């Protein structure tokens, strides 16, 4: 393209009278080359236009096939969404309502469990107090019984020991008395 410009500008700069037969031949060759290039461009553009028209036609056919195949699916999906939208709304409303009910029941259960826990603690404290009271009373009764039994047993034991000592003394004197005064010469002193 640049060469064409140079040749053209070279021809323009020459004098119009100086057109010789050599130059006119060059000019004809140049014009023929330009004409051939323009025809080649025109042919290329026509071929490209035909190819584009074929591609467009094939693209439209493919688009039509896709639309024909996808259209029922889209229609079914649209019908499905239209049919299920109210149901989904009801389901979500039910979930919200169920959530509120569950929350309130959980709060009631928490209050009940807390109350039950407090009552259980109170009853455990009462039972602990009762058991402690019973154990203390049992210990007091046991101690009282021990004192009530120990003192008379001690007194009885003291009385028995006193009787035994008295009997031993009486028996010991009776032996000494029965054996006579002959044995008084022993080292024993009867103490009378």
C-alpha positions as CSV (number, residue, x, y, z in Angstrom):
1,X,0.0,0.0,0.0
2,X,2.9,2.3,0.8
3,X,4.4,1.6,-2.6
4,X,1.3,2.7,-4.3
5,X,1.3,6.0,-2.5
6,X,4.9,6.6,-3.4
7,X,4.3,5.9,-7.0
8,X,1.2,8.1,-7.1
9,X,2.9,11.0,-5.3
10,X,5.9,10.6,-7.7
11,X,3.6,10.9,-10.7
12,X,1.8,13.9,-9.3
13,X,5.0,15.7,-8.7
14,X,6.1,15.2,-12.4
15,X,5.2,17.6,-14.9
16,X,2.0,16.8,-16.8
17,X,3.8,17.3,-20.1
18,X,6.5,14.9,-19.3
19,X,4.4,11.8,-19.5
20,X,6.4,9.6,-21.7
21,X,5.6,6.2,-23.1
22,X,7.6,4.5,-20.3
23,X,5.7,6.4,-17.7
24,X,2.4,5.8,-19.2
25,X,3.1,2.1,-19.3
26,X,4.0,2.2,-15.6
27,X,0.8,4.1,-15.0
28,X,-1.3,1.5,-16.8
29,X,0.5,-1.3,-14.9
30,X,-0.2,0.6,-11.7
31,X,-3.8,1.1,-12.5
32,X,-4.2,-2.6,-13.5
33,X,-2.6,-3.6,-10.2
34,X,-5.0,-1.4,-8.3
35,X,-7.9,-2.8,-10.2
36,X,-6.8,-6.4,-9.6
37,X,-6.4,-5.6,-5.9
38,X,-9.8,-4.0,-5.7
39,X,-11.4,-7.0,-7.5
40,X,-9.6,-9.4,-5.1
41,X,-10.8,-7.4,-2.2
42,X,-14.4,-7.4,-3.5
43,X,-14.2,-11.2,-4.1
44,X,-12.9,-11.7,-0.6
45,X,-15.6,-9.5,0.9
46,X,-18.3,-11.3,-1.1
47,X,-16.9,-14.7,0.1
48,X,-16.8,-13.4,3.7
49,X,-20.4,-12.0,3.4
50,X,-21.6,-15.4,2.0
51,X,-19.7,-17.2,4.8
52,X,-21.1,-14.8,7.4
53,X,-24.6,-15.3,6.0
54,X,-24.2,-19.1,6.2
55,X,-22.8,-18.9,9.7
56,X,-25.7,-16.5,10.7
57,X,-28.2,-18.9,9.2
58,X,-26.6,-21.9,11.0
59,X,-26.4,-19.9,14.2
60,X,-30.1,-19.0,14.0
61,X,-30.9,-22.7,13.3
62,X,-28.9,-23.8,16.4
63,X,-30.5,-21.0,18.5
64,X,-34.0,-22.1,17.3
65,X,-33.2,-25.8,18.1
66,X,-32.0,-24.8,21.6
67,X,-35.0,-22.6,22.1
68,X,-37.3,-25.4,21.0
69,X,-35.6,-27.9,23.4
70,X,-35.2,-25.5,26.3
71,X,-38.6,-23.8,26.0
72,X,-40.6,-26.7,27.5
73,X,-38.1,-27.1,30.3
74,X,-38.4,-23.4,31.1
75,X,-42.2,-23.5,30.9
76,X,-42.3,-26.5,33.2
77,X,-39.9,-24.8,35.6
78,X,-42.1,-21.7,35.5
79,X,-45.2,-23.7,36.2
80,X,-43.5,-25.6,39.0
81,X,-42.3,-22.4,40.6
82,X,-45.8,-20.8,40.2
83,X,-47.4,-23.9,41.8
84,X,-44.9,-24.3,44.6
85,X,-44.4,-20.7,45.5
86,X,-47.6,-20.5,47.7
87,X,-46.8,-23.9,49.2
88,X,-43.2,-22.8,50.0
89,X,-44.6,-19.6,51.6
90,X,-47.0,-21.7,53.8
91,X,-44.1,-24.0,54.7
92,X,-41.9,-21.1,55.7
93,X,-44.7,-19.5,57.7
94,X,-45.2,-22.9,59.4
95,X,-41.5,-23.1,60.2
96,X,-41.6,-19.6,61.7
97,X,-44.7,-20.5,63.8
98,X,-43.1,-23.8,64.8
99,X,-39.9,-22.0,65.8
100,X,-41.9,-19.6,68.0
101,X,-43.8,-22.5,69.6
102,X,-40.6,-24.5,70.2
103,X,-39.0,-21.4,71.7
104,X,-41.9,-20.8,74.1
105,X,-42.0,-24.5,75.0
106,X,-38.3,-24.5,75.6
107,X,-38.7,-21.5,77.9
108,X,-41.5,-23.2,79.8
109,X,-39.4,-26.4,80.1
110,X,-36.5,-24.3,81.4
111,X,-38.8,-22.7,84.0
112,X,-40.2,-26.1,84.9
113,X,-36.8,-27.7,85.1
114,X,-35.5,-24.8,87.2
115,X,-38.5,-25.0,89.6
116,X,-38.0,-28.8,89.8
117,X,-34.3,-28.3,90.5
118,X,-35.1,-25.8,93.2
119,X,-37.7,-28.1,94.8
120,X,-35.3,-31.0,94.6
121,X,-32.6,-29.0,96.3
122,X,-35.1,-27.9,99.0
123,X,-36.2,-31.5,99.6
124,X,-32.6,-32.7,99.7
125,X,-31.9,-30.0,102.3
126,X,-35.0,-31.1,104.3
127,X,-34.0,-34.7,104.1
128,X,-30.4,-33.8,105.1
129,X,-31.8,-31.9,108.1
130,X,-34.1,-34.8,109.0
131,X,-31.3,-37.3,108.7
132,X,-29.0,-35.1,110.7
133,X,-31.7,-34.6,113.3
134,X,-32.4,-38.4,113.5
135,X,-28.7,-39.1,113.7
136,X,-28.2,-36.5,116.5
137,X,-31.3,-37.8,118.3
138,X,-30.1,-41.4,117.9
139,X,-26.7,-40.3,119.3
140,X,-28.3,-38.5,122.2
141,X,-30.6,-41.5,122.9
142,X,-27.6,-43.9,122.7
143,X,-25.7,-41.7,125.1
144,X,-28.7,-41.5,127.4
145,X,-29.1,-45.2,127.3
146,X,-25.5,-45.8,127.9
147,X,-25.6,-43.4,130.9
148,X,-28.9,-44.9,132.0
149,X,-27.4,-48.4,131.8
150,X,-23.8,-47.6,132.9
151,X,-24.7,-45.9,136.1
152,X,-27.0,-48.6,137.4
153,X,-24.5,-51.3,136.2
154,X,-21.7,-49.5,137.9
155,X,-23.7,-49.1,141.1
156,X,-24.8,-52.7,140.8
157,X,-21.2,-53.7,140.1
158,X,-20.1,-51.7,143.1
159,X,-22.8,-53.3,145.2
160,X,-21.8,-56.8,144.0
161,X,-18.2,-56.0,144.7
162,X,-19.1,-54.7,148.1
163,X,-21.2,-57.9,148.8
164,X,-18.4,-60.0,147.5
165,X,-15.9,-58.2,149.7
166,X,-18.2,-58.6,152.6
167,X,-18.8,-62.3,151.9
168,X,-15.0,-62.8,151.4
169,X,-14.5,-61.2,154.8
170,X,-17.2,-63.3,156.4
171,X,-16.0,-66.4,154.7
172,X,-12.5,-65.6,155.7
173,X,-13.5,-65.0,159.3
174,X,-15.5,-68.2,159.4
175,X,-12.5,-70.1,158.2
176,X,-10.4,-68.4,160.7
177,X,-13.0,-68.9,163.4
178,X,-13.5,-72.5,162.4
179,X,-9.9,-73.4,162.4
180,X,-9.5,-72.2,165.9
181,X,-7.1,-70.2,167.7
182,X,-4.4,-72.7,167.3
183,X,-3.5,-71.2,164.1
184,X,-3.3,-67.8,165.6
185,X,0.3,-68.4,166.2
186,X,0.7,-67.9,162.5
187,X,2.2,-64.8,161.3
188,X,-1.3,-63.6,160.6
189,X,-3.0,-61.3,162.8
190,X,-6.7,-61.7,162.8
191,X,-7.3,-58.1,163.6
192,X,-9.8,-58.5,166.5
